[in-house]
Amino acid sequence: MADLSVQLAGLRFANPFWLASGIWGESGDSLAGAVRAGAGGVVTKSIGAAPRPGFPNPTVEEYDRWGFLNAMGLPNPGIAEYPREIEIARRAGAPVIGSVFGGDAEEFAQLGERMAATGVDALELNLSCPHAEGFGSEVGSDPENVERILRAVTSKVRVPVVAKITPNTADAAALAVAAERGGAAAISAINTVRGLAIDVHLRRPVLAHGTGGLSGPAIRPVGLACVWQIYEKVRIPVVGIGGIMTAQDALEYIMAGARAVQVGTAVAFDGVGVFSRLGPELSQLLDELGFSRVADAVGVAHQGTTGLPPP
Ligand SMILES: Cc1cc2nc3c(=O)[nH]c(=O)nc-3n(C[C@H](O)[C@H](O)[C@H](O)COP(=O)(O)O)c2cc1C
């Protein structure tokens, strides 16, 4: 069976499948449950300085198996409540990545320090949520600001810092390059794609917030294109996210340049049990394709020709 273990930013993951932020991972117990089900790593819900209730309902619209439109508004218990959740999650035995969101470099640095102090193995900076005013992609769409935020956080913490990049921009790779210049240890891409749904009977947007973020299989080609472009521009590892439902979807990301992947909507649809099938499925697929290690498949689609006859 192909070796699924992954080294990334000085950390070792038993397999490349991580739980994505915001889906399933708010409490320590739920994060630990994902690890027990087979996730190679887990990312927490994005945590801010103070508790936030999030936006009023409706906050999520489900489309028939092709994704979700959500505008949750970053509901979270605030960083003060979080150390005990991290402690519970860490006992499950896989790397725990603490996601934080802030309004500027200073707030990110303070939160990063507090999250790092909980004992997380790495930080992920949410520079990409498309629907929370003053946060996410509003602070993560300007390369200079992204570099400033990364510099502020990496100067304060010793753990590796992952920058989560938005696809809602003309040049996601430029944001990744800026994050690398600021000291990021890895790039994760993508967050949700800005979207809108209208209820024609009520004559208003379906979500209370109006616009939201689209996730699930519908955004996979967008995520793949971002990972592809980022891989060509940075030397640090890339973590692919967006619409991964099967091992083959994950392998597309890996061949586009991702060293690891995150899974969100598939977990919302089918529960954390997805992690128990994705690993063995990927191992079998790699065997069929002649790869003895998942690491050997990273970025191979950039090499132009495989030596195989054209389809
Ligand atoms: C309901 C919901 C909540 C989310 N909350 C967060 C969050 O708190 N922080 C974050 O960085 N991303 C958040 N995301 C984005 C996911 O982590 C992921 O980037 C996105 O959903 C694409 O992956 P997927 O297609 O596998 O779901 C959220 C997504 C959904 C659907």
The ligand as a MOL file (V3000), in Angstrom:
LIG
                    3D

  0  0  0     0  0            999 V3000
M  V30 BEGIN CTAB
M  V30 COUNTS 31 33 0 0 0
M  V30 BEGIN ATOM
M  V30 1 C -20.5000 26.3770 7.1820 0
M  V30 2 C -19.0800 26.7390 6.8560 0
M  V30 3 C -18.3080 27.4180 7.8120 0
M  V30 4 C -16.9850 27.7690 7.5320 0
M  V30 5 N -16.2540 28.4140 8.4840 0
M  V30 6 C -14.9330 28.7310 8.2170 0
M  V30 7 C -14.1250 29.3600 9.2120 0
M  V30 8 O -14.5420 29.6160 10.3540 0
M  V30 9 N -12.8440 29.6680 8.8770 0
M  V30 10 C -12.2950 29.3840 7.6330 0
M  V30 11 O -11.1120 29.6740 7.4030 0
M  V30 12 N -13.0420 28.7540 6.6930 0
M  V30 13 C -14.3240 28.4230 6.9540 0
M  V30 14 N -15.0810 27.7770 6.0020 0
M  V30 15 C -14.4470 27.4510 4.6980 0
M  V30 16 C -13.9130 26.0040 4.6750 0
M  V30 17 O -12.9030 25.8030 5.6390 0
M  V30 18 C -13.3600 25.6500 3.2760 0
M  V30 19 O -12.2920 26.5330 2.9590 0
M  V30 20 C -14.4350 25.7510 2.1880 0
M  V30 21 O -15.6880 25.2970 2.6590 0
M  V30 22 C -14.0550 24.9590 0.9340 0
M  V30 23 O -13.8760 23.5870 1.2160 0
M  V30 24 P -15.0570 22.4950 0.9750 0
M  V30 25 O -15.5480 22.6730 -0.4230 0
M  V30 26 O -14.3890 21.1600 1.2150 0
M  V30 27 O -16.1200 22.7830 1.9770 0
M  V30 28 C -16.4130 27.4320 6.2570 0
M  V30 29 C -17.1900 26.7410 5.3130 0
M  V30 30 C -18.5090 26.3910 5.5910 0
M  V30 31 C -19.3080 25.6530 4.5460 0
M  V30 END ATOM
M  V30 BEGIN BOND
M  V30 1 1 1 2
M  V30 2 1 2 3
M  V30 3 2 2 30
M  V30 4 2 3 4
M  V30 5 1 4 5
M  V30 6 1 4 28
M  V30 7 2 5 6
M  V30 8 1 6 7
M  V30 9 1 6 13
M  V30 10 2 7 8
M  V30 11 1 7 9
M  V30 12 1 9 10
M  V30 13 2 10 11
M  V30 14 1 10 12
M  V30 15 2 12 13
M  V30 16 1 13 14
M  V30 17 1 14 15
M  V30 18 1 14 28
M  V30 19 1 15 16
M  V30 20 1 16 17
M  V30 21 1 16 18
M  V30 22 1 18 19
M  V30 23 1 18 20
M  V30 24 1 20 21
M  V30 25 1 20 22
M  V30 26 1 22 23
M  V30 27 1 23 24
M  V30 28 2 24 25
M  V30 29 1 24 26
M  V30 30 1 24 27
M  V30 31 2 28 29
M  V30 32 1 29 30
M  V30 33 1 30 31
M  V30 END BOND
M  V30 END CTAB
M  END
